[in-house]
Amino acid sequence: MKHIFKESFLPVIALLVALFVLLLFIQFKATVDANAKRIITITQESVTHSGEDEELDERYGPDEETADDPRLERASELIAQESYEEAERIYAELLKEQPQALLYNRLGILYMRQNRTDDAQKAYTNAIALDPGYYR
Protein backbone atom coordinates (compact mmCIF):
# COMPACT_ATOMS: atom_id res chain seq x y z
CA MET A 1 0.00 0.00 0.00
CA LYS A 2 2.84 2.41 0.80
CA HIS A 3 4.41 1.68 -2.57
CA ILE A 4 1.26 2.74 -4.47
CA PHE A 5 1.03 5.95 -2.44
CA LYS A 6 4.55 7.03 -3.46
CA GLU A 7 4.01 6.23 -7.14
CA SER A 8 0.76 8.17 -7.32
CA PHE A 9 2.47 11.35 -6.14
CA LEU A 10 5.40 11.20 -8.57
CA PRO A 11 3.45 12.87 -11.41
CA VAL A 12 2.21 15.53 -9.00
CA ILE A 13 5.75 16.25 -7.82
CA ALA A 14 7.00 16.34 -11.41
CA LEU A 15 4.22 18.79 -12.31
CA LEU A 16 5.07 21.03 -9.34
CA VAL A 17 8.74 21.07 -10.33
CA ALA A 18 7.80 21.93 -13.93
CA LEU A 19 5.56 24.77 -12.73
CA PHE A 20 8.32 26.11 -10.52
CA VAL A 21 10.78 26.10 -13.44
CA LEU A 22 8.18 27.81 -15.64
CA LEU A 23 7.64 30.52 -13.03
CA LEU A 24 11.40 31.08 -12.76
CA PHE A 25 11.62 31.47 -16.54
CA ILE A 26 8.70 33.92 -16.60
CA GLN A 27 10.32 35.99 -13.85
CA PHE A 28 13.65 35.98 -15.70
CA LYS A 29 11.98 37.01 -18.98
CA ALA A 30 10.05 39.79 -17.23
CA THR A 31 13.27 41.11 -15.70
CA VAL A 32 15.09 41.08 -19.05
CA ASP A 33 12.17 42.83 -20.78
CA ALA A 34 11.94 45.43 -18.01
CA ASN A 35 15.66 46.18 -18.30
CA ALA A 36 15.39 46.53 -22.08
CA LYS A 37 12.44 48.91 -21.72
CA ARG A 38 14.36 50.90 -19.10
CA ILE A 39 17.32 51.26 -21.44
CA ILE A 40 15.08 52.43 -24.28
CA THR A 41 13.30 54.89 -21.99
CA ILE A 42 16.58 56.30 -20.75
CA THR A 43 17.77 56.70 -24.31
CA GLN A 44 14.52 58.26 -25.53
CA GLU A 45 14.85 60.89 -22.81
CA SER A 46 18.49 61.55 -23.61
CA VAL A 47 18.04 61.78 -27.39
CA THR A 48 16.58 65.25 -27.05
CA HIS A 49 19.53 66.57 -25.05
CA SER A 50 22.11 68.43 -27.06
CA GLY A 51 25.74 67.49 -26.66
CA GLU A 52 24.96 63.89 -25.78
CA ASP A 53 27.80 62.55 -27.92
CA GLU A 54 30.32 64.69 -26.06
CA GLU A 55 28.86 63.62 -22.71
CA LEU A 56 29.15 59.95 -23.66
CA ASP A 57 32.69 60.46 -24.92
CA GLU A 58 33.68 61.99 -21.60
CA ARG A 59 32.10 59.14 -19.66
CA TYR A 60 33.05 56.16 -21.81
CA GLY A 61 35.18 57.55 -24.60
CA PRO A 62 35.80 55.78 -27.86
CA ASP A 63 38.75 53.40 -28.06
CA GLU A 64 42.04 55.01 -29.00
CA GLU A 65 41.80 53.74 -32.58
CA THR A 66 38.35 55.29 -33.03
CA ALA A 67 38.97 58.49 -31.05
CA ASP A 68 41.01 60.05 -33.85
CA ASP A 69 38.75 58.73 -36.60
CA PRO A 70 37.11 61.68 -38.39
CA ARG A 71 34.19 59.42 -39.33
CA LEU A 72 32.98 59.49 -35.72
CA GLU A 73 32.61 63.28 -35.83
CA ARG A 74 31.14 63.09 -39.32
CA ALA A 75 28.46 60.64 -38.18
CA SER A 76 27.48 63.02 -35.36
CA GLU A 77 27.22 65.88 -37.86
CA LEU A 78 25.08 63.77 -40.17
CA ILE A 79 22.71 62.90 -37.33
CA ALA A 80 22.38 66.59 -36.49
CA GLN A 81 21.50 67.18 -40.15
CA GLU A 82 19.07 64.25 -40.06
CA SER A 83 21.06 62.37 -42.70
CA TYR A 84 20.43 59.13 -40.88
CA GLU A 85 21.22 56.65 -43.65
CA GLU A 86 24.74 57.99 -44.16
CA ALA A 87 25.36 58.15 -40.40
CA GLU A 88 24.14 54.56 -40.04
CA ARG A 89 26.52 53.48 -42.79
CA ILE A 90 29.44 55.13 -40.99
CA TYR A 91 28.59 53.51 -37.66
CA ALA A 92 28.21 50.12 -39.35
CA GLU A 93 31.62 50.59 -40.96
CA LEU A 94 33.23 51.54 -37.64
CA LEU A 95 31.54 48.65 -35.83
CA LYS A 96 32.73 46.21 -38.47
CA GLU A 97 36.30 47.37 -37.90
CA GLN A 98 36.09 47.32 -34.08
CA PRO A 99 32.87 46.70 -32.10
CA GLN A 100 32.50 49.15 -29.18
CA ALA A 101 29.72 49.83 -26.71
CA LEU A 102 29.83 53.56 -27.47
CA LEU A 103 29.29 52.97 -31.18
CA TYR A 104 26.37 50.61 -30.56
CA ASN A 105 24.88 53.17 -28.20
CA ARG A 106 25.16 55.92 -30.80
CA LEU A 107 23.63 53.61 -33.38
CA GLY A 108 20.76 53.01 -30.94
CA ILE A 109 20.28 56.76 -30.57
CA LEU A 110 20.21 57.11 -34.34
CA TYR A 111 17.54 54.40 -34.54
CA MET A 112 15.48 56.04 -31.78
CA ARG A 113 15.48 59.31 -33.70
CA GLN A 114 13.93 57.38 -36.57
CA ASN A 115 11.43 55.61 -34.25
CA ARG A 116 13.05 52.26 -35.04
CA THR A 117 12.70 50.97 -31.50
CA ASP A 118 13.34 47.30 -32.29
CA ASP A 119 16.61 48.14 -34.02
CA ALA A 120 17.50 50.52 -31.18
CA GLN A 121 16.89 47.81 -28.60
CA LYS A 122 19.20 45.43 -30.50
CA ALA A 123 21.91 48.10 -30.66
CA TYR A 124 21.62 48.83 -26.93
CA THR A 125 21.67 45.11 -26.16
CA ASN A 126 24.87 44.79 -28.21
CA ALA A 127 26.40 47.69 -26.28
CA ILE A 128 25.60 46.02 -22.97
CA ALA A 129 26.84 42.65 -24.25
CA LEU A 130 30.22 44.24 -24.99
CA ASP A 131 30.29 46.15 -21.69
CA PRO A 132 27.71 45.00 -19.10
CA GLY A 133 28.29 48.11 -16.98
CA TYR A 134 27.74 50.46 -19.90
CA TYR A 135 24.15 51.60 -19.39
CA ARG A 136 23.30 54.36 -16.93
N, C-alpha and C positions, 0 to 999 in steps of 0.2 A: 504494500500500500504506500509506503514512503517513497518507493522508487517511482511510482506513477505521479505522485505529487510534484516531485522535482522536475520530471520531464514535461509536465503540463505548464510549468512556469518558464521554461527555457524560451519559448517564442515571445512571451511577455517581456522578459528581460532583454531579449534581442531587440524588440521593438522600442523599449525605453532607451536603450543605448543609441539606436539609430535616431530617435527623436532628439536626444541630447546633442549628437553630432550635428544634426540639421540645424538646431538652434544656435550652436556655436558658429556654424558657417554663416547663418543669417546675420548674426551679430557682427562677424568679421566683415561681411559685405557692406553692411550698413555703415560701419566705421570707415571703410575705404571710400564709399560714396560720399559720406559727409566731409571727409578730408578733401576730396576732389572738388566738391562744391565750395568749400571754404577757400581753396586756392583760387578758383575762378572768381569768387566774390571779391577777394582781396585784389586780384588783378583788375577786375572791372572798375573798382574804385580808384586804383592807381593809374589807370590808363588816361584819365582826364588830367592828371597832374603834369605840369610842364617840368622839364628837366629830369624826368624819371631815368633816362638812360645814364645821365651823369651820376645820379644818386646810386644806381645799381653798380656802376663802375667803381665808385668809392667804396661801396660795401663789399662787393665780390670781385670786382675787376676782371677784365679778360685775361687769359693766359698771356705770357710775354710775347708769344708768337703772334697772337691776334691783336695785342694792344697797339702795335705800330701799323696794323693793316688799315690802309685808308678806306677799304670797303666797309669797315664797321661804321665809320663816320658817315659814309655815303648812304648806307642803309638807313641810318637815323634821319638823314636829310630827306630821303625818299618817303619815309613814313610821314614826316611832317608835311610833305607835299601831297600826301595821299596817293603816291605811286606805289601801291602795295605789291603788285606783281613783281616789279623789279627788286624791291626790298626783299621780298620772299626768296627770289632767286639768289640774291647775295647771301642771305642767311643760310640757305641750303648749301651753297658752295662752301661757305666757311665751316659749316657743320660736317660736311663731307671730308674736309681736310683735317679737322680736329674737333670732335664733339665736346661742347662745354655747356655747363648749366646756364650760364649767362646768355649764350646764344639761343638756347631753347626757350628761355624765359622771354627774350625779346621777340622770338618768333611767335610765342603765345600771345604777347601783347598785340603784335601785328594782326593775328587771327581775331582777337577780341574786337579790334577796331573795325573788322569786317563782319562782325557778328557770326563768326565761324567757331562757335563754342566747342564743338566736338574736336575740331583740329587744335584749338587752344588747349583743351584739357590734355590731349595727347602730348603736346609740346611741354606743358608744365609737368606732366608725369615723367617725361624723358629728363627734364632738368633735375627733378628730385631723384630719379634713378641714378643719375651721375653723381649727385651730391645730396644725400638724404637730409642734410641740415640746411638746404638752400632756401626753402620758403620761409616767409616771415611769420 
